[in-house]
Amino acid sequence: MFKVAFGAAFVLTLGTWVFFYIKLPDAPLGPSATTIVFGGWFIGALIVKWIWTKIQKREEKSDQKT
């Protein structure tokens, strides 16, 4: 679970960094800002994974009832 979230957060952070590098070439994200962005994306990815797992379990339970 953490590997997928880590990989997704890494890719999204890289994309965010490139976006700011292109939009603001004089002031790209520094190391501390990049760390904060990574943390935000990582937490977001974990939440999405958790919600997805809950939905899948709910669908499995409804399939077993029928």
DSSP file (Angstrom, degrees, kcal/mol; ACC not computed):
  #  RESIDUE AA STRUCTURE BP1 BP2  ACC     N-H-->O    O-->H-N    N-H-->O    O-->H-N    TCO  KAPPA ALPHA  PHI   PSI    X-CA   Y-CA   Z-CA
    1    1 A M     >        0   0    0      0, 0.0     4,-1.7     0, 0.0     5,-0.1   0.000 360.0 360.0 360.0 -41.6    0.0    0.0    0.0
    2    2 A F  H  >  +     0   0    0      1,-0.2     4,-2.8     2,-0.2     5,-0.2   0.820 360.0  59.2 -73.6 -29.6    2.8    2.4    0.9
    3    3 A K  H  > S+     0   0    0      2,-0.2     4,-2.5     1,-0.2    -1,-0.2   0.924 108.2  44.2 -65.1 -43.3    4.8    1.6   -2.3
    4    4 A V  H  > S+     0   0    0      2,-0.2     4,-2.6     1,-0.2     5,-0.2   0.927 116.0  47.2 -66.5 -44.9    2.0    2.6   -4.6
    5    5 A A  H  X S+     0   0    0     -4,-1.7     4,-2.6     2,-0.2    -2,-0.2   0.894 112.7  50.0 -64.5 -39.6    1.3    5.8   -2.6
    6    6 A F  H  X S+     0   0    0     -4,-2.8     4,-2.3     2,-0.2    -2,-0.2   0.928 112.3  46.8 -64.4 -45.0    5.0    6.6   -2.5
    7    7 A G  H  X S+     0   0    0     -4,-2.5     4,-2.3     2,-0.2    -2,-0.2   0.913 113.8  47.7 -63.6 -43.0    5.4    6.1   -6.2
    8    8 A A  H  X S+     0   0    0     -4,-2.6     4,-2.6     1,-0.2     5,-0.2   0.920 112.7  48.8 -64.4 -43.2    2.3    8.2   -7.0
    9    9 A A  H  X S+     0   0    0     -4,-2.6     4,-2.4    -5,-0.2    -2,-0.2   0.882 110.6  51.8 -64.1 -37.8    3.4   11.0   -4.6
   10   10 A F  H  X S+     0   0    0     -4,-2.3     4,-2.4     2,-0.2    -2,-0.2   0.937 112.3  44.5 -63.8 -47.0    6.9   11.0   -6.2
   11   11 A V  H  X S+     0   0    0     -4,-2.3     4,-2.3     2,-0.2    -2,-0.2   0.921 115.3  47.6 -65.1 -44.1    5.5   11.3   -9.7
   12   12 A L  H  X S+     0   0    0     -4,-2.6     4,-2.3     2,-0.2    -1,-0.2   0.872 111.5  50.9 -66.1 -36.5    3.0   14.0   -8.7
   13   13 A T  H  X S+     0   0    0     -4,-2.4     4,-2.8    -5,-0.2    -2,-0.2   0.914 109.7  50.1 -66.0 -42.4    5.7   15.9   -6.8
   14   14 A L  H  X S+     0   0    0     -4,-2.4     4,-2.5     1,-0.2    -2,-0.2   0.919 111.4  49.2 -60.9 -43.3    7.9   15.8   -9.9
   15   15 A G  H  X S+     0   0    0     -4,-2.3     4,-2.4     2,-0.2    -2,-0.2   0.897 111.5  48.9 -62.0 -41.2    5.1   17.1  -12.0
   16   16 A T  H  X S+     0   0    0     -4,-2.3     4,-2.4     2,-0.2     5,-0.2   0.914 111.1  50.1 -64.0 -43.2    4.4   19.9   -9.5
   17   17 A W  H  X S+     0   0    0     -4,-2.8     4,-2.3     1,-0.2    12,-0.3   0.922 111.6  47.8 -62.7 -44.3    8.1   20.8   -9.4
   18   18 A V  H  X S+     0   0    0     -4,-2.5     4,-2.4     2,-0.2     5,-0.2   0.909 109.6  54.2 -63.4 -41.8    8.2   20.9  -13.3
   19   19 A F  H  X S+     0   0    0     -4,-2.4     4,-2.6     1,-0.2     5,-0.2   0.942 112.9  41.6 -56.7 -49.4    5.1   23.0  -13.4
   20   20 A F  H  X S+     0   0    0     -4,-2.4     4,-2.7     1,-0.2     7,-0.2   0.834 111.8  56.3 -70.0 -30.7    6.5   25.6  -11.0
   21   21 A Y  H  < S+     0   0    0     -4,-2.3    -1,-0.2    -5,-0.2    -2,-0.2   0.884 113.4  40.8 -65.3 -38.5    9.9   25.5  -12.8
   22   22 A I  H  < S+     0   0    0     -4,-2.4    -2,-0.2    -5,-0.2    -1,-0.2   0.913 121.3  41.1 -75.6 -43.5    8.2   26.3  -16.1
   23   23 A K  H  < S+     0   0    0     -4,-2.6    -2,-0.2     1,-0.3    -3,-0.2   0.872 131.1  24.2 -74.1 -37.8    5.8   28.9  -14.7
   24   24 A L    ><  +     0   0    0     -4,-2.7     3,-1.3    -5,-0.2    -1,-0.3  -0.648  66.7 167.2-127.4  74.4    8.3   30.6  -12.3
   25   25 A P  T 3  S+     0   0    0      0, 0.0    -1,-0.1     0, 0.0    -2,-0.1   0.760  77.9  55.9 -64.7 -23.0   11.8   29.9  -13.7
   26   26 A D  T 3  S+     0   0    0      1,-0.2    -5,-0.1    -3,-0.1    -2,-0.0   0.718 120.2  27.9 -79.3 -19.3   13.4   32.5  -11.4
   27   27 A A  S <  S+     0   0    0     -3,-1.3    -1,-0.2    -7,-0.2     3,-0.1  -0.489  75.6 172.0-142.3  68.8   11.9   30.8   -8.2
   28   28 A P        -     0   0    0      0, 0.0     2,-0.1     0, 0.0   -10,-0.1  -0.227  52.7 -70.1 -70.0 170.1   11.4   27.1   -8.6
   29   29 A L        -     0   0    0    -12,-0.3    -8,-0.0   -13,-0.1   -12,-0.0  -0.386  52.9-141.6 -63.0 132.8   10.4   25.1   -5.6
   30   30 A G     >  -     0   0    0     -3,-0.1     4,-2.5    -2,-0.1     5,-0.2  -0.258  32.2 -89.7 -84.5 179.1   13.2   24.7   -3.1
   31   31 A P  H  > S+     0   0    0      0, 0.0     4,-2.0     0, 0.0     5,-0.1   0.891 125.6  48.0 -60.1 -41.4   14.0   21.6   -1.0
   32   32 A S  H  > S+     0   0    0      2,-0.2     4,-2.0     1,-0.2     5,-0.1   0.918 114.0  46.2 -69.2 -40.9   11.7   22.5    1.9
   33   33 A A  H  > S+     0   0    0      1,-0.2     4,-2.5     2,-0.2    -1,-0.2   0.887 111.4  52.6 -66.6 -38.0    8.8   23.4   -0.4
   34   34 A T  H  X S+     0   0    0     -4,-2.5     4,-2.6     2,-0.2    -1,-0.2   0.883 108.0  51.6 -64.4 -38.1    9.3   20.2   -2.4
   35   35 A T  H  X S+     0   0    0     -4,-2.0     4,-2.4     2,-0.2    -1,-0.2   0.909 110.7  47.8 -64.5 -42.4    9.3   18.1    0.9
   36   36 A I  H  X S+     0   0    0     -4,-2.0     4,-2.3     2,-0.2    -2,-0.2   0.916 111.8  49.7 -64.9 -42.8    6.0   19.7    1.9
   37   37 A V  H  X S+     0   0    0     -4,-2.5     4,-2.6     2,-0.2     5,-0.2   0.921 110.8  50.5 -61.8 -43.8    4.5   19.1   -1.6
   38   38 A F  H  X S+     0   0    0     -4,-2.6     4,-2.8     1,-0.2    -2,-0.2   0.924 109.5  50.8 -61.1 -43.8    5.6   15.5   -1.4
   39   39 A G  H  X S+     0   0    0     -4,-2.4     4,-2.5     1,-0.2     5,-0.2   0.907 110.9  48.8 -60.3 -41.8    4.0   15.1    2.0
   40   40 A G  H  X S+     0   0    0     -4,-2.3     4,-2.4     2,-0.2    -2,-0.2   0.929 113.6  45.1 -64.2 -45.6    0.8   16.5    0.8
   41   41 A W  H  X S+     0   0    0     -4,-2.6     4,-2.7     2,-0.2    -2,-0.2   0.884 112.6  52.7 -64.8 -38.0    0.7   14.3   -2.3
   42   42 A F  H  X S+     0   0    0     -4,-2.8     4,-2.2    -5,-0.2    -2,-0.2   0.931 111.3  45.0 -64.4 -46.1    1.7   11.2   -0.2
   43   43 A I  H  X S+     0   0    0     -4,-2.5     4,-2.3     1,-0.2    -1,-0.2   0.914 113.6  51.2 -63.4 -42.0   -1.2   11.8    2.3
   44   44 A G  H  X S+     0   0    0     -4,-2.4     4,-2.4    -5,-0.2    -2,-0.2   0.908 109.7  49.5 -60.6 -42.3   -3.6   12.4   -0.6
   45   45 A A  H  X S+     0   0    0     -4,-2.7     4,-2.4     1,-0.2    -1,-0.2   0.884 110.3  50.7 -65.8 -38.4   -2.5    9.2   -2.2
   46   46 A L  H  X S+     0   0    0     -4,-2.2     4,-2.4     2,-0.2    -1,-0.2   0.903 110.7  49.1 -65.4 -40.1   -3.0    7.3    1.0
   47   47 A I  H  X S+     0   0    0     -4,-2.3     4,-2.6     2,-0.2    -2,-0.2   0.924 111.9  48.1 -64.7 -44.3   -6.5    8.7    1.5
   48   48 A V  H  X S+     0   0    0     -4,-2.4     4,-2.6     1,-0.2    -2,-0.2   0.917 112.7  48.9 -62.3 -42.5   -7.4    7.9   -2.1
   49   49 A K  H  X S+     0   0    0     -4,-2.4     4,-2.2     2,-0.2    -2,-0.2   0.897 111.3  50.0 -63.1 -40.9   -6.1    4.3   -1.7
   50   50 A W  H  X S+     0   0    0     -4,-2.4     4,-2.2     2,-0.2    -2,-0.2   0.921 112.5  46.4 -63.9 -45.2   -8.0    3.9    1.6
   51   51 A I  H  X S+     0   0    0     -4,-2.6     4,-2.4     2,-0.2    -2,-0.2   0.917 111.8  51.7 -63.2 -43.6  -11.3    5.1    0.0
   52   52 A W  H  X S+     0   0    0     -4,-2.6     4,-2.3     1,-0.2    -1,-0.2   0.898 109.5  50.1 -60.6 -41.2  -10.7    2.8   -3.0
   53   53 A T  H  X S+     0   0    0     -4,-2.2     4,-2.4     2,-0.2    -1,-0.2   0.914 109.8  50.8 -63.6 -43.5  -10.2   -0.1   -0.6
   54   54 A K  H  X S+     0   0    0     -4,-2.2     4,-2.2     1,-0.2    -2,-0.2   0.913 110.9  48.7 -60.8 -43.5  -13.4    0.7    1.3
   55   55 A I  H  X S+     0   0    0     -4,-2.4     4,-2.3     1,-0.2    -2,-0.2   0.917 111.2  49.8 -63.3 -43.9  -15.4    0.9   -2.0
   56   56 A Q  H  X S+     0   0    0     -4,-2.3     4,-2.1     1,-0.2    -2,-0.2   0.907 111.2  48.6 -63.3 -41.4  -14.0   -2.4   -3.2
   57   57 A K  H  X S+     0   0    0     -4,-2.4     4,-2.2     1,-0.2    -1,-0.2   0.888 110.5  51.5 -66.0 -38.2  -14.8   -4.2    0.1
   58   58 A R  H  X S+     0   0    0     -4,-2.2     4,-2.1     1,-0.2    -1,-0.2   0.901 110.3  48.8 -64.5 -41.0  -18.3   -2.8    0.0
   59   59 A E  H  X S+     0   0    0     -4,-2.3     4,-2.0     2,-0.2    -2,-0.2   0.881 109.7  52.3 -66.9 -37.3  -18.8   -4.1   -3.5
   60   60 A E  H  X S+     0   0    0     -4,-2.1     4,-1.8     2,-0.2    -2,-0.2   0.908 109.8  49.1 -64.4 -40.8  -17.5   -7.5   -2.5
   61   61 A K  H  X S+     0   0    0     -4,-2.2     4,-1.3     1,-0.2    -2,-0.2   0.897 111.5  48.4 -65.8 -39.8  -19.9   -7.7    0.4
   62   62 A S  H  X S+     0   0    0     -4,-2.1     4,-0.9     1,-0.2    -1,-0.2   0.846 110.2  52.7 -70.1 -31.9  -22.9   -6.7   -1.8
   63   63 A D  H  < S+     0   0    0     -4,-2.0     3,-0.2     1,-0.2    -1,-0.2   0.853 107.0  52.5 -69.1 -34.4  -21.8   -9.3   -4.4
   64   64 A Q  H  < S+     0   0    0     -4,-1.8    -1,-0.2     1,-0.2    -2,-0.2   0.804 104.4  56.9 -71.8 -28.8  -21.8  -12.0   -1.8
   65   65 A K  H  <        0   0    0     -4,-1.3    -1,-0.2     1,-0.2    -2,-0.2   0.790 360.0 360.0 -72.7 -27.2  -25.3  -11.2   -0.7
   66   66 A T     <        0   0    0     -4,-0.9    -1,-0.2    -3,-0.2    -2,-0.2   0.477 360.0 360.0 -90.2 360.0  -26.8  -11.7   -4.1
